[in-house]
Amino acid sequence: MPALPRLLAATLAVAALLPAAAHASTSMETGIGDDGVLLNGPPDAAATAVSAWAALGIDDVRIFAQWQAVVPANGEVRPPDGFDGSNPDSPGYDWSKIDRAVSLVSAAGMRPMLVITGPGPLWGSQVPSRGNIRYKPRPDLFGQFARAVALRYAGAVDRYIIWNEPNLPLWLQPQNTCKRRGCTPYAPHLYRRLVRAAYPAVKLVDPSATVLFGALAPRGESQTKANARTRPLAFIREMGCVDSRLRRDRRGSCSAFKPLAADGFAYHPHSIFRAPDDPQPQPDEASMGDLRRLERTLDRTQRAGGFVHAAGGRFELYFTEWGYQTRPPDPIQGVTLTQQSRWLQQGTYVAYKDPRVRLLTQYEWRDEALGKGSNPLSRYSGWQSGLNFADGRPKPSLRSFANPFFVSLPRGSRRALLWGQVRPGLAHVVTVERRRPGTKGWTTIRRLSTNADGYWTLRQTVSAPTQFRFTWQPTDPYGAADGPVRASDTLRVAPARRLRRG
C-alpha cells in the first residue's frame, strides 16, 4: 500500500461508502482549482470550500504538488545527505498540505488531480550556482520526484499533469537561448525531456493513471529575449520538433529528437477580454475561441511523429484552468461582473460542444488578495477570476456557475439552439420559458428531461426579440424535491432584420 497517512486512508474508506460523484457529462467533466484556498489557507476555510464545490456538482479538483514546496533544503545547492528523492518516505519530505487536500476532496466524492510541477529546489537545477530555482531543472531529479508523488498517492489519485505553464518564465527558465544573431527556443525542448522523465516514472508506479502534458498558457510574445513568454502553438511545434509548416525538423535541438508519450493534453484557454467564441488575432495563440486552431497544431504535430499517444488515436483536451478576471477589483485585466457570468456560461457551451474536451476547470474559487501600494502593476498582479471576492462575497457568476445557460442564434437564422445544464448531475425536469417585449408573464415552451448528466438542448424558432430562461425543481440524490423552484439567467435574443428589396 502507498505510504499514505492514516487520516487519508480513513477518509478514502469513508468516501467509498458515499454515493458516487455525479459527472457533468460523459464527454466533459467540471473542475475547479484554487490552491490559495485548498493548500495555503486555513484548514476550516478549505473544508468549507470543498463542501461548497461538491454541492455545485464539481467533478475534479486540481491540486499542485510543487517540487520545491515538499522537499528539504530547497534553497541549498545540494540535497541533504542520504535524501532519496524517489522515495516519498525519505526523511525531509513534507506532504502534509497535499495529504490534507487529497483527503478532503476524496471524502467529498470528487476526484483529486495532481499537477507535478516546479519550480524545484535550488539543488534540482542544472546550474544551482546561479541561485535561480526556475533555471534548467534536471530531468532526472524531476523524474525521481514524479515517482515519489505517484507512490505517495497511488490509489487516491488517478490523473496527473506534468508541469504547469512551461511556456511562461514564471514556471520555467530560460525560455530561449539568445546570442547576437537572435534567440532560439530552449524551454520546449527542456520540457520534452522533463515529460520523458516523469511520464514513465508515474506509469511504472500506476499503469492505469492518466498522465497529461502541456498545461500551456494561451498567450505569449515575440522571442527577442531569454525569458520572453513563448506563444503556445509555437511551443507545441518546437516541443514536437516540427517547423512552421508542421513538417519534421531535424536541426539544432531536434537533431537527436525522441518524442514524448502522454495520455492527454492539458491547456489553459483563457480568453482575457474576448468572448469565448472570439478568436485570437495572433495565429500562434489560442483561447477558447481557437479550439480548431489548437487541435490542428496538436494533431499535425502528432502525425509528424512529434508526440505519441500511449493508447493510440488523437489527444483529448483537458482544460485544467480557465476563467475571467473581473473589475472590480482589477481595472486592468478585468471584465465586468455581468460579462464574467455570461461568458463563463457561454464558454461552458463552447467547450461542451467540442467532443474532444474532457474537462473544463474553473480558476479560481476566490479572488487573490490585492497587493499593497499604489503601483497598479504590483497591486493587481494576482488573479481576480474567482466566483467570490477575496473577502468571501459572492459574484453574480457564483449563482449561474452550477446551472449554465446559453442561446445560440446564428447570424441570418431564426432557428435558435437553447442549451443548459442542471448540476449536480443526474436527470432533472426543466421548464423552458419565454417572454416577449412588453409582456410581464412567462410562457412555457416545453417541459423536458435532462440527460443523466443534467444537460438539455432545445431548438426554437425566434421571429421577434425574445427573452428565454429555464426553471427546475432541485431534488435530492433519491429524486425527491429539495428546495424551492429555481430559475436560470434570463437571456435575450433577436433575429436579424431582413432588408427590403427595391
C-alpha positions in Angstrom: 0.0 0.0 0.0 1.3 3.5 -0.8 2.7 5.5 2.2 -0.5 7.4 2.9 -1.2 8.8 6.3 -3.8 7.0 8.4 -6.1 10.0 8.1 -6.0 9.9 4.3 -6.6 6.2 4.2 -9.6 6.6 6.6 -11.2 9.3 4.7 -10.9 7.4 1.5 -12.6 4.4 3.1 -15.4 6.7 4.1 -15.6 8.1 0.6 -16.1 4.6 -0.8 -19.3 4.4 1.2 -20.7 7.7 -0.2 -22.8 7.9 -3.4 -20.5 8.3 -6.5 -20.0 11.9 -7.6 -22.2 12.9 -10.5 -20.1 13.7 -13.5 -21.1 16.8 -15.6 -21.1 14.9 -18.8 -19.9 11.6 -20.3 -17.8 13.8 -22.6 -16.9 16.8 -20.3 -16.3 17.0 -16.6 -16.4 20.1 -14.5 -13.3 21.0 -12.4 -12.0 23.8 -10.1 -8.6 24.9 -9.0 -7.7 27.2 -6.1 -4.5 26.3 -4.2 -4.7 29.5 -2.3 -7.8 28.2 -0.6 -7.1 24.5 -0.6 -3.4 24.3 0.3 -2.4 27.7 1.7 -5.5 28.9 3.6 -6.9 28.0 7.0 -7.9 24.3 7.2 -11.5 25.2 8.2 -11.9 27.5 5.2 -10.6 24.7 2.9 -13.1 22.3 4.3 -15.9 24.8 3.8 -14.9 25.4 0.2 -14.6 21.7 -0.6 -18.2 21.2 0.7 -19.4 24.1 -1.5 -17.6 22.6 -4.5 -19.3 19.3 -4.1 -22.7 21.0 -3.7 -22.1 22.8 -7.0 -21.5 19.5 -8.9 -17.8 19.8 -9.3 -16.2 16.5 -10.5 -12.4 17.2 -10.4 -10.2 19.4 -8.1 -6.8 20.4 -9.4 -4.1 20.4 -6.7 -0.5 21.4 -7.1 2.2 19.0 -6.0 5.0 21.5 -6.3 8.5 20.1 -6.1 10.1 23.0 -4.1 7.3 23.0 -1.5 7.7 19.5 -0.3 11.4 18.7 -0.4 14.1 19.5 2.2 16.8 22.2 1.9 15.1 23.7 -1.1 17.3 26.8 -1.0 20.6 24.9 -0.9 22.8 23.9 -3.8 22.8 20.2 -2.8 20.2 18.0 -1.1 20.7 16.7 2.5 23.0 13.7 2.8 21.1 10.5 2.3 17.9 12.1 0.9 16.3 9.9 -1.8 14.0 12.0 -4.0 12.3 8.9 -5.5 11.2 7.6 -2.0 8.2 9.5 -0.6 9.1 8.3 2.9 12.6 9.7 2.7 13.3 12.0 5.7 12.7 15.6 4.8 9.7 15.2 2.6 6.7 17.2 3.9 3.4 16.0 2.2 1.1 17.3 4.9 -0.7 20.0 2.9 -1.2 17.8 -0.2 -2.3 14.9 2.1 -5.0 17.1 3.7 -6.2 18.4 0.3 -6.4 15.0 -1.3 -8.2 13.7 1.8 -10.8 16.5 1.8 -11.5 16.2 -1.9 -11.8 12.4 -1.9 -14.0 12.3 1.1 -16.4 14.8 -0.6 -16.8 12.4 -3.5 -14.7 14.4 -6.0 -11.6 13.4 -8.0 -8.2 14.9 -6.9 -6.0 15.7 -9.9 -2.3 16.5 -9.1 0.0 18.8 -11.0 3.5 17.5 -10.6 5.4 20.8 -11.2 8.3 23.0 -10.4 9.8 25.3 -9.6 12.0 22.8 -7.9 14.6 23.2 -5.2 17.8 25.0 -6.0 19.7 21.7 -5.9 17.3 20.5 -8.6 18.8 23.0 -11.1 21.4 22.0 -13.6 23.3 25.2 -12.5 22.5 25.7 -8.9 25.3 28.3 -8.5 23.0 30.7 -10.4 20.7 30.9 -7.4 17.6 30.5 -9.7 15.1 27.8 -8.8 13.4 28.1 -12.3 16.6 27.7 -14.3 17.1 24.5 -16.2 15.6 21.9 -13.8 17.3 18.5 -14.0 15.0 16.0 -15.7 16.5 13.0 -13.9 15.8 14.6 -10.4 12.3 15.7 -11.5 11.6 12.2 -12.7 12.5 11.0 -9.2 10.1 13.5 -7.7 7.3 12.4 -10.0 7.9 8.8 -8.9 7.6 9.8 -5.3 4.4 11.6 -5.9 2.9 8.6 -7.7 4.0 6.3 -4.9 2.5 8.6 -2.3 -0.9 9.0 -3.9 -1.5 5.8 -6.0 -4.9 4.6 -5.1 -6.1 8.1 -4.2 -5.2 9.9 -7.4 -5.5 8.6 -11.0 -4.8 11.7 -13.0 -1.6 13.7 -13.2 -0.4 16.8 -15.1 3.3 17.2 -15.9 4.5 20.8 -15.0 2.4 24.0 -15.1 2.6 26.6 -17.9 6.1 25.7 -19.1 5.8 28.4 -21.8 6.0 31.1 -19.1 9.2 32.2 -17.4 7.4 32.3 -14.1 7.5 28.5 -14.2 10.4 27.5 -16.5 13.6 29.3 -17.5 15.2 30.1 -19.8 12.5 30.2 -22.5 15.2 30.9 -25.1 18.9 30.9 -25.7 19.9 34.3 -27.1 23.0 35.4 -28.9 23.9 38.3 -31.0 22.1 36.9 -34.1 18.9 36.3 -32.1 17.1 33.8 -29.9 16.3 30.1 -30.4 13.7 28.2 -28.3 15.0 26.3 -25.3 12.1 25.7 -22.9 10.1 23.5 -25.3 13.0 21.1 -25.6 13.7 21.1 -21.9 10.1 20.5 -21.2 10.0 17.5 -23.6 12.9 16.0 -21.5 11.0 16.7 -18.3 7.9 14.8 -19.6 10.1 12.0 -20.9 11.5 11.6 -17.4 8.2 12.0 -15.4 5.8 10.0 -17.6 7.4 6.6 -17.2 8.2 7.3 -13.6 4.4 7.7 -12.9 3.3 4.9 -15.1 5.7 2.3 -13.6 4.0 3.0 -10.3 0.4 3.2 -11.5 0.0 1.9 -15.1 -3.7 2.8 -15.1 -3.1 6.5 -14.3 -3.9 9.2 -16.9 -0.8 11.4 -17.3 -1.2 14.7 -19.2 1.3 17.1 -20.8 1.0 20.7 -21.9 -0.8 22.9 -19.4 0.2 25.8 -21.6 -0.8 29.4 -21.1 -2.8 30.8 -24.1 -0.7 33.9 -24.9 3.0 34.8 -25.5 5.2 37.4 -27.1 7.9 37.8 -29.7 11.1 35.8 -28.8 13.5 38.6 -28.5 14.9 37.9 -25.1 15.8 34.9 -22.9 12.7 34.9 -20.9 10.0 36.2 -23.3 6.8 34.2 -22.9 6.5 31.6 -25.6 3.3 31.6 -27.7 1.6 28.2 -27.1 1.3 26.9 -30.7 4.9 27.7 -31.3 5.8 25.9 -28.1 3.8 22.8 -29.3 5.7 22.8 -32.6 9.1 23.2 -31.0 8.3 20.5 -28.4 7.3 18.1 -31.2 10.2 19.2 -33.5 8.2 20.3 -36.4 8.6 23.5 -38.4 6.1 26.3 -39.0 4.5 24.2 -41.8 4.2 21.3 -39.3 6.8 19.1 -41.0 9.6 17.2 -39.2 12.5 19.4 -38.2 15.9 17.7 -37.5 18.0 20.8 -36.9 19.6 22.1 -33.8 17.9 20.8 -30.6 15.9 18.4 -32.8 18.9 16.6 -34.2 18.6 13.8 -31.6 14.9 14.1 -31.2 12.9 11.4 -29.3 9.1 12.1 -29.0 7.4 12.3 -25.7 4.5 10.0 -24.8 1.4 11.0 -22.8 -2.3 10.1 -22.3 -3.9 13.5 -23.0 -3.2 17.2 -23.5 -3.8 19.9 -20.8 -4.4 23.5 -21.7 -5.4 26.9 -20.3 -7.6 28.6 -22.8 -8.1 31.9 -21.0 -9.9 34.4 -23.3 -8.9 37.5 -21.2 -11.0 40.3 -22.8 -12.6 38.2 -25.5 -15.9 36.4 -25.6 -15.5 32.6 -25.6 -16.2 32.3 -29.3 -13.9 35.2 -30.3 -10.6 34.0 -31.8 -7.2 35.5 -31.0 -5.7 37.6 -33.9 -2.2 36.2 -33.3 -2.0 32.9 -35.1 0.3 31.2 -32.6 -2.0 32.0 -29.7 -5.2 30.0 -28.8 -8.0 30.8 -26.4 -11.5 29.2 -26.1 -12.4 30.6 -29.5 -9.5 28.9 -31.2 -10.1 25.2 -30.5 -9.8 24.2 -34.1 -6.5 26.0 -34.4 -5.2 24.3 -31.3 -6.4 20.9 -32.3 -4.9 21.3 -35.8 -1.5 22.1 -34.5 -1.6 19.3 -31.9 -2.9 16.7 -34.5 -0.5 17.6 -37.3 2.5 17.6 -34.9 1.4 14.2 -33.6 1.1 12.9 -37.2 4.6 14.1 -38.0 5.9 12.0 -35.1 6.3 14.7 -32.6 4.1 13.1 -29.9 3.0 9.6 -29.1 -0.4 8.9 -27.6 0.1 5.9 -25.3 -3.3 4.3 -26.2 -3.3 5.5 -29.9 -5.6 8.0 -31.5 -5.8 11.7 -31.1 -5.2 13.5 -27.8 -8.3 14.5 -25.8 -8.2 18.0 -24.3 -8.3 18.7 -20.6 -8.8 22.4 -19.8 -7.1 22.5 -16.4 -7.5 26.2 -15.9 -10.0 28.7 -17.3 -11.7 31.9 -16.1 -12.2 35.6 -16.4 -10.8 38.2 -14.1 -13.3 40.9 -13.1 -13.4 44.6 -12.4 -14.0 45.2 -9.6 -11.5 44.6 -8.3 -9.0 44.6 -11.2 -9.4 47.6 -13.5 -6.5 46.5 -15.8 -7.2 42.9 -16.7 -10.8 42.5 -15.6 -14.2 42.3 -17.4 -17.4 43.4 -15.8 -19.2 41.1 -13.3 -22.0 40.6 -15.7 -19.6 39.7 -18.5 -17.9 37.2 -16.3 -21.1 35.4 -15.5 -22.4 35.4 -19.1 -19.0 34.4 -20.7 -18.4 31.6 -18.2 -21.8 30.1 -19.2 -21.1 30.6 -22.9 -17.6 29.1 -22.5 -19.1 26.0 -20.9 -21.3 25.6 -24.0 -18.3 26.2 -26.4 -16.3 23.5 -24.6 -19.2 21.1 -24.2 -20.0 21.1 -27.9 -16.4 20.0 -28.8 -16.3 16.2 -28.4 -12.6 16.2 -27.6 -12.9 18.3 -24.5 -13.0 16.1 -21.4 -12.6 18.7 -18.6 -13.3 22.4 -18.0 -11.7 23.7 -14.8 -12.8 27.0 -13.2 -9.9 29.0 -11.9 -10.4 30.3 -9.2 -12.9 29.9 -6.3 -12.0 33.1 -4.5 -10.0 36.2 -5.8 -6.5 36.6 -4.6 -5.9 39.4 -2.2 -4.8 42.7 -3.8 -1.1 43.7 -3.5 -0.1 46.6 -1.3 0.9 50.1 -2.5 -0.4 52.3 -5.3 1.6 50.8 -8.2 -1.1 49.1 -10.4 1.4 46.6 -11.7 2.0 45.2 -8.2 -1.4 45.9 -6.7 -3.2 43.9 -9.4 -0.5 41.3 -10.1 -2.6 38.5 -8.6 -5.5 36.7 -10.2 -9.1 38.0 -9.7 -11.1 35.4 -11.6 -12.9 33.9 -8.6 -16.6 33.2 -8.3 -16.2 35.1 -5.0 -14.4 38.2 -4.0 -11.3 37.9 -1.7 -13.5 38.8 1.3 -15.9 35.9 0.5 -18.7 38.0 -1.0 -20.2 36.1 -4.0 -20.1 37.5 -7.5 -23.1 37.0 -9.9 -21.1 34.2 -11.5 -21.5 32.0 -8.4 -25.2 31.9 -8.9 -25.1 30.9 -12.5 -22.0 28.7 -12.4 -23.7 25.4 -11.4 -26.5 25.9 -14.0 -25.1 27.4 -17.2 -27.5 28.6 -19.9 -26.7 29.8 -23.4 -28.8 30.6 -26.5 -27.1 30.3 -29.9 -28.7 32.1 -32.8 -26.5 32.1 -36.0 -26.4 35.3 -38.0 -29.2 35.4 -40.5 -31.1 32.5 -38.9 -34.3 32.4 -37.0 -33.7 28.9 -35.6 -32.1 29.2 -32.1 -30.5 26.4 -30.1 -31.2 26.7 -26.3 -28.7 24.8 -24.2 -28.4 24.4 -20.4 -27.4 22.2 -17.5 -28.6 21.5 -14.0 -25.9 20.4 -11.6 -25.3 18.4 -9.6 -25.8 15.8 -12.3 -28.5 13.2 -12.5 -31.7 13.6 -14.6 -33.9 16.6 -13.9 -37.1 18.0 -15.4 -36.7 21.6 -16.6 -39.3 24.0 -17.9 -38.1 26.2 -20.7 -39.9 29.6 -20.8 -40.1 32.7 -23.0 -41.2 36.3 -22.6 -41.9 38.8 -25.4 -41.1 42.5 -25.1 -44.0 44.5 -23.4 -45.3 41.4 -21.6 -44.9 40.6 -17.9 -45.5 36.9 -17.6 -43.5 33.9 -18.8 -44.9 31.4 -21.2 -43.9 27.7 -21.0 -42.4 26.5 -24.3 -41.6 22.9 -23.2 -41.1 20.7 -20.2 -38.3 18.2 -20.9 -35.9 15.9 -19.1 -32.2 16.4 -19.0 -29.9 13.5 -19.7 -28.2 11.7 -16.9 -25.6 14.4 -16.6 -28.0 17.3 -16.3 -27.7 18.6 -19.9 -30.6 19.5 -22.2 -31.0 21.2 -25.6 -34.0 22.6 -27.5 -34.4 24.1 -30.9 -36.8 27.1 -31.1 -37.8 29.4 -33.9 -37.4 33.1 -33.0 -39.3 35.6 -35.1 -39.1 38.6 -32.8 -36.9 39.8 -29.8 -37.5 37.3 -27.1 -36.3 36.6 -23.6 -35.6 33.0 -22.5 -34.9 31.2 -19.2 -35.4 27.8 -17.7 -36.6 26.7 -14.3 -36.2 23.5 -12.4 -37.1 21.9 -9.1 -33.9 20.9 -7.1 -34.0 17.2 -6.0 -32.0 15.2 -3.5 -29.9 12.1 -4.7 -33.1 10.0 -4.4 -35.2 12.2 -6.7 -37.3 13.9 -4.0 -38.0 17.6 -4.2 -35.4 19.5 -2.2 -35.9 23.3 -2.1 -37.9 26.0 -4.0 -38.1 26.2 -7.8 -35.0 27.9 -9.2 -34.5 29.9 -12.4 -31.6 30.4 -14.7 -30.3 33.7 -16.0 -32.6 35.4 -18.5 -31.1 35.7 -22.0 -32.5 38.0 -24.7 -32.1 37.2 -28.4 -33.3 38.9 -31.5 -33.2 37.7 -35.2 -31.5 40.0 -37.7 -33.8 42.2 -39.6 -34.3 41.3 -43.2 -33.6 44.0 -45.7 -36.4 45.1 -48.0 -35.6 44.9 -51.7 -36.5 47.6 -54.2 
